[in-house]
Amino acid sequence: MGDAWLDPGTCGVKLAEFEHMTQQMTQAAPKLAELADQLWQALNAAKVSTAPAMEIKRIAAWADRAASDLRRRNQLAHDLDRQKLAMVVCRQDGTYLKLPDRYTDQVGYAAGRRSADLFRRAASGDPAARAALRRLHPQDITPMFAKGLLEALGPEALLKLPMDLTAPLAADVRQPRDGLDAHAAETRAALALLGRSLALATRPDTRAYLGDDYLRALTAAGRENFPPLSTPPNGTSGYQSLSTLLTAAGDTRFSAHFIEVVGSDMIAYDSRLRKTLGQEPLPTLTGKAGLGNALDPTTTKVVPGDRKTDFLAPLLTAAALSGKETSQALLTHVYMGPFEKGTEPAFRGSTLQYLLHDRRPVWGATDHGAALGGTIQSAATAQDPESTRLAFAVAKILAADTRKNFEVKDGKLRIRERGPFDSLRHGQVSDAISRPKHYDELSGLRPAMATVLVAHLEKLHDIVRLDGYTDKPGSTGMTGEDLDYLLVDVTRDAGAYEHLLLGQIAHSKLVIDRAIVKNADLSNAIAGEGWMFGHLLEARHQSVGAEEGRLAEDLDRMRKYVGAGLGLVPIGTTLVAEHVPAVGKPYEATMLQLTGKLTDVIAKRLADKPDQKILAPTTETEGVERLFSQMVVSSMASHGRLDGPGLAGKSFATKGPDPKIRPIESLSDVELEKFLHWAGNRLNLGDISDDVQKSMRNGREKTAGHYKSSDGKSVTPSSQR
């Protein structure tokens, strides 16, 4: 009998034959045991080996265990058949019940199918069913339970459940009453069970996988609107309900296959809605019903609210939580026809182009791209070729949009105004009315993009180095001008700017440490690092313009870095530059580790020692000079380049005939001040300061030169204003 009709991990059972086999095994076990006993007595009496009898005894014990297992399975099969819980398959050779192979899976599968009715009754308000669901917890949901539950419900009923479960909660939120918090918690718990089940039962290559046909049926149900004949924004679409389940699943990972198949269809569905909704997002059930924080997983006290939501945000968050491969599958999906009617995307470019560029104003109405940023960060921060390619594909799109959002006017980089009359000339009146903050529509994405750029910081240095020779792009596809437009957007966010600075400080520490270890030209190392600092500082200053408050915060941040001795932080034995290749994955991984270390150190030092013990710089440029001096001194000390007789009697040195610099972190504030003064005289740090100033000035001027007006005139570098 061919069994291609069976899914992996399943078996087909004929009830009558299965029961007959169970009875035969039940009868055979004691007979085999009796035979073994008789044979043993005969062989023992004949004083020959009793091994044959012992083998039969072993078989009898196995038969007894098998008979017990078969009786449980037989009883379960009859229960499933009687309760109409098992799928029935009719074939030419008879009728089969389709069951999981393993008994524990059969039990879980049966429990899942039985629970489908609990959900239906709970959604209709049955108190007993709701009480039964309260006894279930997400961690109790096994893959086979999930398969049984979703198989019994079917895709359409699955997507209607969140609507039915949240409808009475919405009434309670609108008219607050006693028990609202408990009702919300109960609803969240029920949705969490469904969300986890959806994640577990849609993983290919597992016994619980529902199959590609189920996913196709789920996308069809997602595109449906309820009640029938209604169209968005009226009624509720299946995908609005699905997004609620994606949130409810919590940290349960979805498969890359599920996210690509179902998620890409959600994105295509959203693109077709643009004709109807314009720049308005299709809300989640929370936004549609005004549930406030009632469905947020961490809620303890319900607060009603009408905040705008976007049904695609939970999809992107779920993809990010599910890992790199899943996020990449969603962002790089290529739509291939032929399409069923009404399923094709309404955009011609890539998925990434649609999400980042075409959909930009939609994100501006809700989280400003924060969820999208999380997906990009998950997909593009690793060091594999696909992550790198994706990182710079995102960077190019953002840089191109930034060019359109800024203009050079009166020698300064300004945000391009979009007044009604100006927009009328370009046919963009709707933009002028509905997009007054167009330049900040993806402001929520900036922190994530800063993390991506730090992960590929060596590539940014490659761009800057190449820009000194040609205006053509290299392997990243980006020119120096592209990079500076990207930076002027990303650095508008103070947190993103700080992350970039910390990443560059980490990069500089590694480069300087390597130069000192290998006795290389320190001036060349400082020149390359100073250029990048110049690009970062100039982009930030051009971005915030004359906003004195934000510039003062930047200077205060740099003073804290210097005052906390951030450049003095030891690299550590696991991150020693001499052990790490100069390029490639190990180098960038080390740089990321060091960035994390610097972030932790600055937070701890500012908490432990809020007072400035090192003379504060008066400008950011001076602050970077001080950091470079600290880096050089730190590396020189850690590699023993400052040890020798001249240390004798110094408070910051060890005692004895062969004095060495004590670990910098062990020095008191007074000892540290004396050490820095002594090292500065010993190393002639004034030359280092000159190198830093020159390279930063070159970097800042190069950056400013990239921001040109239509007549080719560049902005004035901020340091010259």
KOLTOR-511761 format. One line per 8 residues: their letters; for each residue x, y, z of C-alpha. Coordinates in nm, 2 decimals. Example, Ala and Ser with C-alpha at 12.3 -4.5 7.8 and 13.67 -1.06 7.14 Angstrom:
<nodes>
as	1.23:-0.45:0.78; 1.37:-0.11:0.71
</nodes>
This chain:
<nodes>
mgdawldp	0.00:0.00:0.00; 0.15:0.34:-0.10; 0.15:0.60:0.18; 0.21:0.92:-0.01; -0.12:1.05:0.12; 0.02:1.05:0.47; 0.20:1.35:0.61; 0.54:1.30:0.78
gtcgvkla	0.50:1.17:1.13; 0.15:1.03:1.08; 0.00:0.69:1.03; -0.33:0.56:0.89; -0.54:0.33:1.10; -0.83:0.10:1.01; -1.03:0.07:1.33; -1.14:-0.29:1.29
efehmtqq	-0.80:-0.42:1.19; -0.63:-0.21:1.45; -0.85:-0.35:1.73; -0.80:-0.71:1.60; -0.42:-0.66:1.61; -0.45:-0.51:1.96; -0.64:-0.82:2.08; -0.39:-1.06:1.92
mtqaapkl	-0.10:-0.88:2.08; -0.28:-0.88:2.42; -0.34:-1.26:2.39; 0.01:-1.33:2.27; 0.21:-1.17:2.55; 0.10:-1.41:2.84; 0.13:-1.71:2.61; 0.48:-1.62:2.52
aeladqlw	0.57:-1.57:2.89; 0.42:-1.92:2.97; 0.61:-2.08:2.68; 0.94:-1.92:2.80; 0.88:-2.05:3.15; 0.81:-2.41:3.03; 1.11:-2.41:2.80; 1.34:-2.28:3.07
qalnaakv	1.23:-2.57:3.31; 1.29:-2.83:3.03; 1.63:-2.69:2.93; 1.74:-2.65:3.29; 1.64:-3.01:3.37; 1.85:-3.13:3.08; 2.14:-2.92:3.21; 2.18:-2.73:2.88
stapamei	2.19:-2.36:2.80; 1.87:-2.18:2.89; 1.95:-1.89:2.66; 1.67:-1.97:2.41; 1.41:-1.95:2.69; 1.55:-1.62:2.82; 1.53:-1.48:2.46; 1.16:-1.58:2.44
kriaawad	1.11:-1.43:2.79; 1.26:-1.10:2.66; 1.02:-1.11:2.36; 0.73:-1.18:2.59; 0.81:-0.87:2.80; 0.83:-0.66:2.48; 0.50:-0.80:2.37; 0.34:-0.71:2.70
raasdlrr	0.46:-0.35:2.68; 0.35:-0.33:2.31; 0.01:-0.47:2.40; -0.03:-0.21:2.67; 0.07:0.07:2.42; -0.16:-0.07:2.15; -0.46:-0.08:2.40; -0.40:0.29:2.48
rnqlahdl	-0.37:0.38:2.11; -0.68:0.17:2.02; -0.89:0.34:2.29; -0.77:0.68:2.18; -0.85:0.60:1.81; -1.20:0.49:1.91; -1.24:0.81:2.12; -1.12:1.03:1.83
drqklamv	-1.36:0.85:1.59; -1.65:0.87:1.83; -1.59:1.24:1.90; -1.53:1.32:1.53; -1.19:1.46:1.61; -0.97:1.26:1.37; -0.95:1.32:1.00; -1.10:1.03:0.79
vcrqdgty	-0.94:0.93:0.46; -1.14:0.71:0.23; -0.93:0.49:-0.01; -0.99:0.20:-0.24; -0.85:-0.04:0.02; -1.07:0.10:0.30; -1.13:0.39:0.54; -0.85:0.52:0.76
lklpdryt	-0.82:0.74:1.06; -0.52:0.98:1.02; -0.32:0.99:1.34; 0.02:1.10:1.46; 0.27:0.82:1.50; 0.37:0.88:1.86; 0.13:0.82:2.14; 0.22:1.15:2.32
dqvgyaag	0.16:1.33:1.99; -0.18:1.15:1.95; -0.28:1.27:2.30; -0.17:1.62:2.23; -0.34:1.62:1.89; -0.67:1.49:2.04; -0.65:1.76:2.31; -0.60:2.03:2.05
rrsadlfr	-0.89:1.92:1.84; -1.11:1.90:2.15; -1.00:2.25:2.26; -1.12:2.40:1.93; -1.48:2.38:2.06; -1.37:2.55:2.39; -1.25:2.85:2.19; -1.57:2.87:1.99
raasgdpa	-1.78:2.86:2.30; -1.55:3.10:2.49; -1.58:3.35:2.20; -1.96:3.33:2.23; -1.95:3.40:2.60; -1.97:3.06:2.76; -1.84:3.10:3.12; -1.75:2.73:3.15
araalrrl	-1.54:2.73:2.83; -1.37:3.05:2.94; -1.29:2.89:3.28; -1.15:2.58:3.09; -0.92:2.80:2.88; -0.79:2.98:3.19; -0.64:2.64:3.29; -0.43:2.63:2.98
hpqditpm	-0.10:2.81:2.95; 0.11:2.89:2.64; 0.39:2.67:2.76; 0.15:2.38:2.77; 0.09:2.41:2.40; 0.28:2.13:2.22; 0.33:2.13:1.84; 0.08:1.85:1.80
fakgllea	-0.17:2.02:2.02; -0.13:2.32:1.80; -0.18:2.12:1.49; -0.50:1.96:1.62; -0.64:2.29:1.73; -0.57:2.48:1.41; -0.68:2.19:1.19; -1.01:2.16:1.37
lgpeallk	-1.07:2.53:1.36; -0.97:2.60:1.00; -0.81:2.92:0.88; -1.13:3.13:0.85; -1.26:3.04:1.20; -0.91:3.10:1.34; -0.91:3.46:1.21; -1.26:3.52:1.33
lpmdltap	-1.18:3.42:1.69; -0.97:3.73:1.78; -1.26:3.95:1.65; -1.51:3.76:1.86; -1.29:3.75:2.17; -1.21:4.13:2.16; -1.56:4.25:2.08; -1.70:4.22:2.44
laadvrqp	-1.37:4.36:2.57; -1.41:4.66:2.35; -1.75:4.72:2.51; -1.60:4.70:2.86; -1.32:4.95:2.76; -1.57:5.20:2.62; -1.78:5.17:2.94; -1.53:5.08:3.21
rdgldaha	-1.67:4.85:3.48; -1.54:4.63:3.76; -1.34:4.33:3.63; -1.20:4.51:3.32; -0.84:4.43:3.40; -0.93:4.06:3.46; -1.13:4.05:3.14; -0.84:4.19:2.94
aetraala	-0.60:3.95:3.10; -0.83:3.66:3.01; -0.86:3.78:2.65; -0.48:3.82:2.62; -0.43:3.47:2.76; -0.67:3.31:2.50; -0.50:3.50:2.22; -0.16:3.39:2.34
llgrslal	-0.27:3.03:2.31; -0.38:3.09:1.95; -0.07:3.29:1.86; 0.17:3.02:1.99; -0.03:2.75:1.82; -0.01:2.94:1.49; 0.37:2.96:1.52; 0.42:2.60:1.62
atrpdtra	0.19:2.45:1.36; 0.33:2.64:1.06; 0.70:2.52:1.08; 0.80:2.31:0.78; 1.00:1.99:0.84; 0.82:1.92:1.17; 0.55:1.66:1.24; 0.31:1.94:1.34
ylgddylr	0.33:2.13:1.01; -0.01:2.19:0.86; 0.12:2.21:0.51; 0.15:2.47:0.23; -0.22:2.43:0.15; -0.31:2.56:0.50; -0.09:2.86:0.45; -0.25:2.94:0.12
altaagre	-0.60:2.91:0.28; -0.48:3.13:0.56; -0.38:3.41:0.32; -0.71:3.38:0.14; -0.89:3.41:0.48; -0.66:3.71:0.56; -0.77:3.89:0.25; -1.14:3.84:0.34
nfpplstp	-1.34:4.11:0.51; -1.60:4.05:0.78; -1.89:4.09:0.76; -1.90:3.97:0.39; -1.94:4.24:0.12; -1.78:4.50:0.35; -1.45:4.66:0.23; -1.18:4.84:0.43
pngtsgyq	-1.18:5.06:0.62; -1.53:4.93:0.70; -1.56:4.59:0.86; -1.26:4.39:0.97; -1.02:4.21:0.75; -0.87:3.87:0.84; -0.52:4.02:0.83; -0.61:4.27:1.10
slstllta	-0.71:3.97:1.31; -0.39:3.78:1.22; -0.17:4.07:1.32; -0.33:4.04:1.67; -0.22:3.68:1.68; 0.13:3.77:1.57; 0.16:4.00:1.87; 0.00:3.75:2.11
agdtrfsa	0.25:3.48:2.01; 0.51:3.67:2.22; 0.86:3.53:2.19; 0.75:3.21:2.01; 0.94:3.22:1.69; 0.77:3.19:1.35; 0.93:3.00:1.07; 1.10:3.19:0.78
hfievvgs	0.86:3.00:0.54; 0.55:3.12:0.72; 0.67:3.48:0.74; 0.77:3.48:0.37; 0.45:3.32:0.24; 0.19:3.49:0.47; 0.39:3.80:0.55; 0.46:3.89:0.19
dmiaydsr	0.09:3.84:0.11; 0.01:4.08:0.39; 0.24:4.34:0.24; 0.09:4.29:-0.11; -0.26:4.33:0.05; -0.15:4.65:0.22; -0.01:4.79:-0.11; -0.35:4.74:-0.28
lrktlgqe	-0.52:4.92:0.01; -0.33:5.24:-0.07; -0.58:5.33:-0.35; -0.86:5.33:-0.09; -0.68:5.44:0.23; -0.42:5.67:0.08; -0.16:5.74:0.35; -0.38:5.61:0.64
plptltgk	-0.27:5.27:0.79; -0.50:4.98:0.83; -0.53:4.95:1.21; -0.49:4.65:1.42; -0.79:4.53:1.62; -0.65:4.74:1.91; -0.66:5.05:1.71; -0.99:4.98:1.54
aglgnald	-1.17:4.92:1.87; -0.99:5.18:2.08; -0.86:4.92:2.32; -0.57:5.13:2.44; -0.32:4.90:2.61; -0.57:4.62:2.68; -0.40:4.37:2.46; -0.04:4.47:2.53
ptttkvvp	0.14:4.16:2.68; 0.28:4.36:2.98; -0.04:4.54:3.07; -0.16:4.52:3.43; -0.39:4.82:3.43; -0.60:4.89:3.13; -0.58:5.24:3.00; -0.83:5.32:2.71
gdrktdfl	-0.69:5.51:2.42; -0.73:5.58:2.05; -0.37:5.57:1.94; -0.32:5.49:1.57; -0.19:5.15:1.49; -0.07:4.97:1.18; -0.15:4.60:1.11; 0.19:4.55:0.94
aplltaaa	0.39:4.65:1.25; 0.32:4.32:1.44; 0.43:4.13:1.13; 0.76:4.31:1.12; 0.81:4.27:1.50; 0.74:3.90:1.47; 0.99:3.87:1.19; 1.25:4.05:1.39
lsgketsq	1.19:3.83:1.70; 1.22:3.52:1.48; 1.57:3.59:1.37; 1.80:3.69:1.09; 1.69:3.43:0.83; 1.32:3.51:0.89; 1.37:3.88:0.86; 1.57:3.84:0.55
allthvym	1.31:3.62:0.39; 1.05:3.89:0.44; 1.26:4.19:0.33; 1.40:4.02:0.02; 1.09:3.84:-0.10; 1.05:3.86:-0.47; 0.69:3.84:-0.60; 0.65:3.60:-0.88
gpfekgte	0.34:3.55:-1.10; 0.11:3.43:-1.22; -0.11:3.58:-0.95; -0.47:3.49:-0.85; -0.70:3.78:-0.92; -0.67:4.04:-0.64; -0.35:3.90:-0.49; -0.08:4.08:-0.69
pafrgstl	0.12:4.36:-0.52; 0.04:4.72:-0.63; 0.41:4.81:-0.65; 0.67:4.74:-0.91; 0.99:4.77:-0.71; 1.13:4.55:-0.44; 0.97:4.47:-0.11; 1.23:4.68:0.06
qyllhdrr	1.17:4.97:-0.17; 0.80:4.96:-0.09; 0.84:4.94:0.28; 1.11:5.21:0.31; 1.01:5.45:0.04; 0.66:5.40:-0.10; 0.51:5.34:0.24; 0.71:5.61:0.42
pvwgatdh	0.41:5.84:0.49; 0.21:5.55:0.63; 0.48:5.48:0.89; 0.48:5.85:0.98; 0.13:5.82:1.11; 0.21:5.55:1.37; 0.55:5.42:1.50; 0.76:5.62:1.25
gaalggti	0.92:5.29:1.12; 1.03:5.15:1.46; 0.90:4.80:1.38; 1.05:4.81:1.04; 1.38:4.92:1.20; 1.37:4.62:1.42; 1.33:4.38:1.12; 1.62:4.56:0.94
qsaataqd	1.84:4.53:1.24; 1.77:4.16:1.28; 1.83:4.10:0.91; 2.13:4.32:0.84; 2.37:4.33:1.14; 2.54:3.99:1.09; 2.86:3.96:0.88; 2.74:3.73:0.61
pestrlaf	2.72:3.85:0.25; 2.34:3.87:0.25; 2.33:4.08:0.57; 2.59:4.32:0.43; 2.41:4.34:0.09; 2.08:4.41:0.27; 2.24:4.67:0.50; 2.36:4.88:0.21
avakilaa	2.05:4.83:0.01; 1.86:4.99:0.30; 2.12:5.26:0.33; 2.09:5.36:-0.04; 1.72:5.40:-0.02; 1.74:5.61:0.29; 2.01:5.83:0.15; 1.82:5.89:-0.17
dtrknfev	1.51:6.00:0.02; 1.72:6.22:0.25; 1.85:6.41:-0.06; 1.49:6.50:-0.14; 1.41:6.61:0.21; 1.70:6.85:0.25; 1.83:7.15:0.04; 2.11:7.40:0.06
kdgklrir	1.99:7.75:0.11; 2.20:8.06:0.21; 2.50:7.84:0.26; 2.33:7.61:0.51; 2.17:7.27:0.49; 1.80:7.31:0.55; 1.49:7.08:0.56; 1.31:7.13:0.23
ergpfdsl	0.98:7.30:0.29; 0.67:7.16:0.13; 0.42:7.44:0.13; 0.09:7.41:-0.06; 0.21:7.64:-0.35; 0.55:7.47:-0.38; 0.38:7.13:-0.38; 0.13:7.25:-0.64
rhgqvsda	0.41:7.30:-0.89; 0.51:6.94:-0.83; 0.16:6.79:-0.81; 0.20:6.71:-0.44; -0.06:6.91:-0.26; -0.17:6.61:-0.06; 0.18:6.58:0.07; 0.19:6.94:0.19
isrpkhyd	-0.13:6.89:0.38; -0.08:6.54:0.53; 0.30:6.53:0.55; 0.42:6.84:0.74; 0.70:6.64:0.91; 0.80:6.43:0.60; 1.17:6.43:0.69; 1.09:6.26:1.03
elsglrpa	0.85:6.00:0.90; 1.11:5.72:0.96; 1.25:5.88:1.28; 1.17:5.56:1.47; 1.40:5.36:1.23; 1.71:5.57:1.30; 1.84:5.39:1.62; 1.82:5.06:1.45
matvlvah	1.99:5.19:1.14; 2.27:5.32:1.36; 2.32:4.97:1.50; 2.33:4.83:1.14; 2.59:5.09:1.04; 2.81:5.02:1.35; 2.79:4.65:1.26; 2.94:4.74:0.92
leklhdiv	3.16:5.03:1.03; 3.47:4.89:0.85; 3.27:4.92:0.52; 3.19:5.28:0.60; 3.56:5.34:0.64; 3.61:5.18:0.30; 3.36:5.43:0.15; 3.53:5.73:0.31
rldgytdk	3.88:5.61:0.19; 3.76:5.55:-0.16; 3.59:5.89:-0.17; 3.93:6.04:-0.14; 4.02:5.91:-0.48; 3.69:5.88:-0.68; 3.33:5.98:-0.67; 3.22:5.63:-0.79
pgstgmtg	3.08:5.37:-0.56; 3.27:5.07:-0.45; 3.15:4.72:-0.34; 2.88:4.87:-0.12; 2.72:5.06:-0.41; 2.74:5.38:-0.21; 2.95:5.69:-0.27; 3.09:5.92:0.00
edldyllv	2.81:6.16:-0.08; 2.55:5.89:-0.03; 2.70:5.81:0.30; 2.70:6.17:0.42; 2.33:6.22:0.32; 2.25:5.90:0.51; 2.44:6.02:0.82; 2.26:6.36:0.81
dvtrdaga	1.94:6.17:0.85; 2.04:5.90:1.10; 2.22:6.15:1.33; 1.91:6.36:1.38; 1.83:6.11:1.65; 2.05:6.17:1.96; 2.05:5.81:2.06; 2.15:5.70:1.71
yehlllgq	2.43:5.96:1.70; 2.56:5.84:2.03; 2.57:5.48:1.92; 2.76:5.58:1.61; 3.01:5.77:1.82; 3.06:5.48:2.05; 3.11:5.25:1.76; 3.37:5.48:1.61
iahsklvi	3.55:5.51:1.94; 3.56:5.13:1.96; 3.69:5.12:1.60; 3.96:5.37:1.68; 4.07:5.19:1.99; 4.13:4.87:1.79; 4.31:5.05:1.51; 4.54:5.24:1.74
draivkna	4.61:4.94:1.95; 4.70:4.74:1.64; 4.93:5.02:1.52; 5.11:5.03:1.86; 5.15:4.65:1.88; 5.29:4.63:1.52; 5.50:4.95:1.55; 5.31:5.09:1.26
dlsnaiag	5.27:5.46:1.16; 5.04:5.60:1.43; 4.98:5.92:1.23; 4.82:5.72:0.94; 4.60:5.53:1.19; 4.49:5.86:1.35; 4.43:6.02:1.01; 4.18:5.75:0.90
egwmfghl	3.99:5.75:1.23; 3.99:6.13:1.25; 3.83:6.16:0.91; 3.54:5.94:1.01; 3.49:6.14:1.33; 3.49:6.45:1.11; 3.21:6.30:0.90; 3.00:6.20:1.20
learhqsv	3.03:6.54:1.38; 2.97:6.74:1.06; 2.67:6.54:0.96; 2.52:6.58:1.31; 2.59:6.96:1.32; 2.44:7.00:0.97; 2.14:6.79:1.07; 2.04:6.99:1.38
gaeegrla	2.15:7.32:1.24; 2.13:7.61:1.48; 1.94:7.42:1.75; 2.16:7.53:2.03; 2.00:7.31:2.29; 2.08:6.99:2.10; 2.43:7.11:2.02; 2.49:7.18:2.39
edldrmrk	2.37:6.82:2.47; 2.62:6.69:2.22; 2.91:6.88:2.38; 2.79:6.76:2.73; 2.79:6.40:2.60; 3.14:6.44:2.47; 3.26:6.59:2.80; 3.11:6.29:2.98
yvgaglgl	3.30:6.05:2.75; 3.63:6.23:2.82; 3.56:6.28:3.19; 3.48:5.91:3.24; 3.80:5.82:3.07; 3.63:5.63:2.79; 3.94:5.62:2.58; 4.13:5.46:2.87
vpigttlv	3.90:5.16:2.89; 4.13:4.85:2.85; 4.04:4.64:2.55; 4.08:4.32:2.75; 4.24:3.99:2.69; 3.96:3.85:2.47; 3.96:4.16:2.24; 4.34:4.22:2.21
aehvpavg	4.38:4.37:1.86; 4.70:4.17:1.79; 4.50:3.85:1.80; 4.23:3.97:1.56; 4.26:3.99:1.18; 4.27:4.35:1.04; 3.96:4.29:0.83; 3.67:4.05:0.79
kpyeatml	3.41:3.89:1.02; 3.64:3.84:1.33; 3.74:4.21:1.32; 3.39:4.34:1.29; 3.27:4.10:1.56; 3.54:4.22:1.79; 3.46:4.58:1.72; 3.09:4.51:1.81
qltgkltd	3.19:4.34:2.14; 3.41:4.64:2.23; 3.12:4.88:2.14; 2.90:4.70:2.38; 3.17:4.71:2.65; 3.22:5.08:2.61; 2.84:5.14:2.64; 2.83:4.94:2.96
viakrlad	3.14:5.12:3.10; 3.02:5.47:3.03; 2.69:5.39:3.19; 2.85:5.25:3.50; 3.12:5.52:3.53; 2.86:5.80:3.50; 2.65:5.63:3.76; 2.94:5.58:4.00
kpdqkila	3.14:5.90:3.93; 2.92:6.17:3.81; 3.18:6.45:3.87; 3.43:6.53:3.60; 3.78:6.44:3.72; 3.95:6.51:3.39; 3.96:6.86:3.25; 3.65:6.90:3.04
pttetegv	3.69:6.99:2.67; 3.53:7.31:2.54; 3.44:7.17:2.19; 3.35:6.83:2.05; 3.67:6.84:1.84; 3.87:6.90:2.15; 3.69:6.61:2.31; 3.78:6.37:2.03
erlfsqmv	4.15:6.49:2.07; 4.14:6.40:2.44; 3.99:6.06:2.36; 4.26:5.99:2.11; 4.52:6.08:2.36; 4.36:5.85:2.62; 4.35:5.57:2.36; 4.72:5.61:2.28
vssmashg	4.82:5.63:2.65; 4.61:5.33:2.74; 4.75:5.11:2.46; 5.11:5.22:2.53; 5.06:5.13:2.90; 4.89:4.80:2.84; 5.16:4.68:2.61; 5.44:4.79:2.84
rldgpgla	5.57:5.07:2.62; 5.59:5.31:2.91; 5.75:5.08:3.16; 6.11:5.14:3.28; 6.33:5.30:3.54; 6.16:5.64:3.49; 5.86:5.50:3.68; 6.04:5.45:4.00
gksfatkg	5.87:5.62:4.29; 5.56:5.71:4.09; 5.23:5.66:4.27; 5.08:5.51:3.95; 5.35:5.25:3.92; 5.43:4.92:4.09; 5.70:4.91:4.35; 6.02:4.72:4.32
pdpkirpi	6.33:4.71:4.09; 6.13:4.67:3.77; 5.84:4.91:3.80; 5.54:4.89:3.56; 5.23:5.10:3.51; 4.96:4.98:3.73; 4.63:4.88:3.56; 4.46:5.20:3.48
eslsdvel	4.13:5.10:3.63; 4.30:5.05:3.97; 4.42:5.42:3.98; 4.25:5.67:4.20; 4.14:6.00:4.05; 4.45:6.18:4.18; 4.68:5.90:4.05; 4.51:5.90:3.72
ekflhwag	4.55:6.28:3.68; 4.93:6.25:3.76; 4.97:5.95:3.52; 4.80:6.14:3.23; 5.02:6.45:3.29; 5.33:6.23:3.30; 5.24:6.03:3.00; 5.15:6.34:2.80
nrlnlgdi	5.50:6.48:2.85; 5.66:6.15:2.78; 5.48:6.09:2.46; 5.45:6.45:2.33; 5.07:6.42:2.28; 5.06:6.76:2.13; 5.17:6.61:1.79; 4.88:6.36:1.83
sddvqksm	4.64:6.65:1.89; 4.76:6.82:1.57; 4.71:6.51:1.37; 4.36:6.47:1.51; 4.26:6.83:1.44; 4.39:6.81:1.08; 4.22:6.48:1.00; 3.89:6.59:1.15
rngrekta	3.90:6.92:0.97; 3.95:6.74:0.64; 3.66:6.50:0.72; 3.43:6.78:0.81; 3.51:6.98:0.50; 3.47:6.68:0.28; 3.13:6.61:0.44; 3.02:6.97:0.40
ghykssdg	3.13:6.97:0.04; 2.89:6.69:-0.04; 2.58:6.90:0.05; 2.54:7.12:-0.26; 2.27:7.35:-0.39; 2.13:7.33:-0.74; 2.40:7.57:-0.86; 2.68:7.35:-0.72
ksvtpssq	2.76:7.56:-0.41; 2.84:7.36:-0.09; 2.74:7.44:0.26; 2.98:7.61:0.49; 3.14:7.37:0.74; 2.98:7.41:1.08; 3.32:7.47:1.24; 3.37:7.79:1.03
r	3.04:7.95:1.11
</nodes>
